[in-house]
Amino acid sequence: MMSVREARDRAAIRPIKRAVEDQLLDLPGVGIVDIGEKRISGRPTGQQVIIVSVARKKPVERLEVGECVPSMILGIPTDVVEERVFPQHAHCSLDELVPAVLPSPAVTVFGGVGIAPSRPVVLGPASSVAEGRYREGGHYREGGEYRRIGTLGALVTGRGSTVLTMGLTTFDVACMDDAWSVGDAMLDPHSGRCYAELSRAALSGRVNAAAVMIDEAFDCCRMIPGLGPVTGQGVAEIGETVRKSGLGTGLTRGSVASTDATLRIDHGDALGVRTRREQLRVVTAREKPFTGAGDAGAVVVNGEGGVVGLHTSGSADGRTGFACPIADVLTELDVKLAVTFRRLRPHDQHTR
């Protein structure tokens, strides 16, 4: 866990980082501004600084005037690192069925299963592909129509008097672009069977999330295979061990490195580049990556079964993932986590 000194240093840096992050993100190649420990030749120094992530580091002499990240900002040192982040949905051809990491929702829907909108998404043009906007697992998709795939992370319910059982995923997965609408059908990418429809969504400065209504023909369970039952909402703490179960990489483990990450990330031609602030950064030192394409929508869970975040994006090597704080997600979608097993019944009203 974070020491008292580290917590004090981060608290002192935080307002300065917030004040200058937009100017830093406007520099060419900068994609992330965060708070973290400075490293020299890969070794930690114990000093908390403003971390600036760039797509590719260049020698100082090759930078134009105004492109260089200052070594010190209002008395706070900076550290420039090479890191590029991608949304972590995946794509497959329209007639392709995806092998399931977890059982498909033949009878019961639970967290960690796959989800895919029935309508296709158009990738392209070729220039966007060349820029790496559709990079997945080290390769690139050609332009054309595809099925977008992600993870249904956990079950949630509406806050109204009528109980509505829904599943949680990301806006990128369920909505894809600006042509989405309530009622869009959601499929199991393994079997092609429809088991949900889009109910509500939010893409804002802090949240990338959507909730889908589960079809009444399916039972629902708060269990996430490999993680156990969801016990409620948690708050991420720096240094704590967390886990996630996603369609792309299955059950993985990491540790919370930051709760202060600000990302500028490309959501494709229709939605463009968006900025999300105060996101969770989860890292792993293990050989197995924490995340990969297809994991978008997985929930990040602490050791007590509390959900602390909704996974959205990650680094190209899969060792770093980013998640929206779950409190923000639940507030913007106006839902709460389902912490009990319940069977959907025909008399439940599906209001939107």
Residue pairs with C-beta under 8 A, 6 or more apart in sequence:
1 237
1 238
1 239
1 240
2 10
2 237
2 238
2 239
6 48
6 238
7 238
9 47
9 48
10 35
10 48
10 238
10 260
13 35
13 48
13 49
13 50
13 76
14 35
14 260
16 50
16 73
16 74
16 75
16 76
17 33
17 34
17 35
17 50
17 76
17 260
17 262
18 277
19 74
20 33
20 50
20 73
20 74
21 33
21 262
21 277
22 275
24 30
24 33
24 50
24 52
24 69
25 31
25 33
25 262
25 264
25 275
27 66
27 67
27 69
28 67
29 54
29 55
29 56
30 52
30 53
30 54
30 69
30 264
31 53
31 54
31 55
31 83
31 84
31 85
31 263
31 264
31 265
32 51
32 52
32 53
32 83
32 85
32 261
32 262
32 263
32 264
33 50
33 51
33 52
33 53
33 261
33 262
34 50
34 51
34 53
34 258
34 260
34 261
34 262
34 281
35 48
35 49
35 50
35 51
35 258
35 260
36 48
36 49
36 51
36 79
36 257
36 258
36 281
37 44
37 45
37 46
37 47
37 48
37 49
38 44
38 45
38 47
38 48
38 49
38 77
38 79
39 45
39 79
39 81
47 77
49 76
49 77
49 78
49 79
50 73
50 76
50 77
50 78
50 79
51 78
51 79
51 81
52 69
52 78
52 79
52 80
52 81
53 80
53 81
53 82
53 83
53 84
53 85
54 69
54 80
54 81
54 82
54 83
55 82
55 84
56 82
57 80
57 81
57 82
60 68
69 78
69 80
70 78
71 77
71 78
72 78
83 315
83 320
84 132
84 315
84 316
85 263
85 265
85 313
85 314
85 315
85 320
85 322
86 132
86 135
86 136
86 265
86 313
86 314
86 315
86 316
87 172
87 265
87 266
87 267
87 296
87 312
87 313
88 150
88 248
88 291
88 292
88 293
88 294
88 295
88 296
88 311
88 312
88 313
88 314
88 321
89 148
89 149
89 150
89 170
89 172
89 173
89 293
89 294
89 296
89 297
90 98
90 136
90 137
90 148
90 149
90 150
90 247
90 248
90 293
90 294
91 121
91 123
91 134
91 136
91 141
91 146
91 147
91 148
91 149
92 98
92 146
92 147
92 149
92 189
93 146
93 147
94 120
94 145
94 146
94 147
96 147
97 189
97 190
97 191
97 192
98 114
98 149
98 189
98 190
98 247
98 294
99 190
100 113
100 114
100 189
100 190
100 247
101 112
101 114
101 246
101 247
101 248
101 249
101 250
102 112
102 113
102 114
102 225
102 245
102 247
102 250
103 113
103 225
104 113
104 114
104 188
104 190
104 191
104 193
105 113
105 188
105 193
105 195
105 218
106 191
106 193
107 218
107 219
108 218
108 219
108 220
108 221
109 152
109 155
109 167
109 195
109 196
109 214
109 218
109 219
109 220
109 221
110 155
110 220
110 221
110 222
110 223
110 224
110 225
111 152
111 153
111 154
111 155
111 167
111 222
111 223
111 224
111 227
111 230
111 245
111 298
111 299
112 151
112 152
112 153
112 224
112 225
112 226
112 227
112 245
112 246
112 247
112 298
113 151
113 152
113 188
113 247
114 149
114 150
114 151
114 152
114 188
114 189
114 190
114 247
114 294
115 149
115 150
115 151
115 152
115 167
115 169
115 173
115 174
115 186
115 187
115 188
115 189
115 196
115 212
115 247
115 297
116 147
116 148
116 149
116 150
116 173
116 186
116 187
116 188
116 189
117 147
117 148
117 173
117 174
117 175
117 176
117 180
117 184
117 185
117 186
117 187
117 198
118 184
118 185
118 186
118 187
118 194
119 176
119 179
119 184
119 185
120 145
120 146
120 147
121 145
121 146
121 147
121 148
121 176
121 177
122 143
122 144
122 145
122 146
123 129
123 134
123 141
123 142
123 143
123 144
123 145
123 146
123 268
124 142
124 143
124 144
124 269
125 143
126 142
126 143
128 134
128 143
128 268
128 269
129 140
129 141
129 142
129 143
130 140
132 140
133 266
133 268
134 140
134 141
134 268
135 316
136 293
137 292
137 293
138 316
147 187
147 189
148 172
148 173
148 176
149 173
149 189
149 247
149 294
150 169
150 170
150 172
150 173
150 174
150 247
150 294
150 295
150 296
150 297
151 169
151 173
151 245
151 246
151 247
151 248
151 294
151 295
151 296
151 297
151 298
151 311
152 167
152 168
152 169
152 196
152 212
152 297
153 167
153 168
153 169
153 244
153 246
153 297
153 298
153 299
153 307
153 310
153 311
154 167
154 168
154 222
154 224
154 230
154 299
154 307
154 337
154 338
155 165
155 166
155 167
155 168
155 214
155 220
155 221
155 222
155 230
155 337
155 338
156 165
156 166
156 167
156 168
156 211
156 330
156 333
156 335
156 336
156 337
156 338
157 163
157 164
157 165
157 166
157 335
157 336
157 337
157 338
158 164
158 166
158 334
158 335
159 334
159 335
159 336
160 351
162 348
162 349
162 351
163 342
163 348
164 199
164 213
164 348
164 349
164 350
164 351
165 213
165 214
165 220
165 338
165 342
165 344
165 348
166 196
166 199
166 211
166 212
166 213
166 214
166 335
167 196
167 211
167 212
167 214
168 209
168 210
168 211
168 297
168 299
168 310
168 329
168 333
168 335
169 209
169 210
169 211
169 212
169 296
169 297
170 208
170 209
170 210
170 296
170 297
170 310
170 311
170 312
171 201
171 202
171 203
171 207
171 208
171 209
171 210
172 208
172 267
172 296
172 312
173 210
173 296
173 297
174 180
174 184
174 186
174 198
174 201
174 210
174 212
175 184
175 198
175 201
175 203
175 210
176 268
176 270
177 268
177 269
177 270
177 271
178 270
178 271
179 270
180 198
180 201
181 198
182 197
182 198
182 199
182 200
182 352
183 197
183 198
183 352
184 197
184 198
185 194
185 196
185 197
186 194
186 195
186 196
186 197
186 198
186 212
187 193
187 194
187 195
188 194
188 195
189 247
194 215
195 214
195 215
195 217
195 218
196 212
196 213
196 214
196 215
197 212
197 213
197 215
198 210
198 212
198 213
199 210
199 211
199 212
199 213
199 352
200 210
200 211
200 333
200 334
200 335
200 352
201 209
201 210
201 211
201 333
202 208
202 209
202 210
202 329
202 332
202 333
203 267
203 271
203 274
204 276
204 332
205 275
205 276
205 277
206 276
206 277
206 278
206 279
206 324
206 325
206 328
206 332
207 276
207 324
207 328
207 329
207 332
207 333
208 274
208 276
208 310
208 312
208 324
209 310
209 324
209 329
209 332
209 333
210 333
211 333
211 335
213 350
213 352
214 220
214 344
215 344
216 344
216 345
216 346
216 348
216 350
217 344
218 344
219 343
219 344
220 338
220 341
220 342
220 343
220 344
221 341
222 229
222 230
222 338
222 339
222 340
222 341
223 229
223 230
224 230
224 245
224 299
224 301
225 245
225 251
226 243
226 245
226 250
226 251
227 243
227 244
227 245
227 251
227 301
227 305
228 305
229 305
229 339
230 299
230 301
230 305
230 306
230 307
230 337
230 338
230 339
231 304
231 305
231 306
231 339
232 305
232 306
232 307
232 337
232 339
233 306
233 307
233 326
233 327
233 330
233 336
233 337
234 301
234 302
234 304
234 306
234 307
234 308
234 326
235 306
235 308
235 325
235 327
236 242
236 256
236 259
236 280
236 300
236 302
236 308
236 309
236 325
237 256
237 302
238 256
238 257
238 258
238 259
239 255
239 256
240 255
240 256
240 302
240 303
241 253
241 254
241 255
241 302
241 303
242 253
242 254
242 255
242 256
242 282
242 300
242 301
242 302
242 303
242 308
242 309
243 251
243 252
243 253
243 254
243 300
243 301
244 251
244 252
244 254
244 282
244 290
244 291
244 295
244 298
244 299
244 300
244 301
244 311
244 321
245 251
245 252
245 298
246 252
246 291
246 292
246 294
246 295
246 296
246 297
246 298
246 311
247 294
247 295
247 298
248 291
248 292
248 293
248 294
248 295
249 288
249 289
249 290
249 291
249 292
249 294
249 295
249 318
252 284
252 288
252 289
252 290
252 291
253 284
253 286
253 290
254 282
254 283
254 284
254 290
254 321
255 282
255 283
255 284
256 280
256 281
256 282
256 308
257 281
257 282
257 283
257 320
258 280
258 281
259 278
259 279
259 280
259 281
259 325
260 278
261 278
261 279
261 280
261 281
261 322
262 275
262 276
262 277
262 278
262 279
263 275
263 276
263 279
263 313
263 322
264 273
264 274
264 275
265 273
265 274
265 275
265 276
265 313
266 272
266 273
267 273
267 274
276 312
276 324
278 325
279 312
279 322
279 323
279 324
279 325
280 300
280 308
280 309
280 322
280 323
280 324
280 325
281 320
281 321
281 322
282 290
282 291
282 300
282 309
282 311
282 320
282 321
282 322
282 323
283 290
283 319
283 320
283 321
284 290
284 319
284 320
285 319
289 317
289 318
289 319
290 314
290 318
290 319
290 320
290 321
291 298
291 311
291 314
291 318
291 320
291 321
292 314
292 318
295 311
295 314
295 321
296 311
296 312
296 313
297 310
297 311
298 310
298 311
299 307
299 309
299 310
299 311
299 326
300 307
300 308
300 309
300 310
300 311
300 321
300 323
300 326
301 307
301 308
302 308
307 326
307 337
308 323
308 325
308 326
309 323
309 324
309 325
309 326
310 323
310 324
310 326
310 329
311 321
311 322
311 323
312 322
312 323
312 324
313 321
313 322
314 320
314 321
314 322
315 321
326 337
330 336
330 337
